């Protein structure tokens, strides 16, 4: 239970906050906004597991979270997933697949 609290707390800390008003674009529907928020949370959970922030470091779990967010277009998840494949962390090393994800991140 404590680990879940830490994950939620750390995820909230890495999301935009702190006196800065962040408004979603007015052309986003409620469903689109929820999808965007879900992607960000999934990618942030990947970061927490990849770096062992508040949870035990676990590249396999990081990969799972990145793989949820990356196909939905989350650029950070695409980049981070790419480097997990390039480095062989939590996955068998696969430079070709890693470069494909990194290129999606860079828009190539």
Buried (B, 14 or more C-beta within 10 A) or exposed (E): EEEEEBBEEBBEEBEEEEEEEEEEEEEEEEEEEEBBEBBBBBBBBBBBBBEEBBBEBBBEBBBBBBBBBBBBEBBBBBBBBBBBBBEEBBBEEBEEBBBBBBEBBEEE
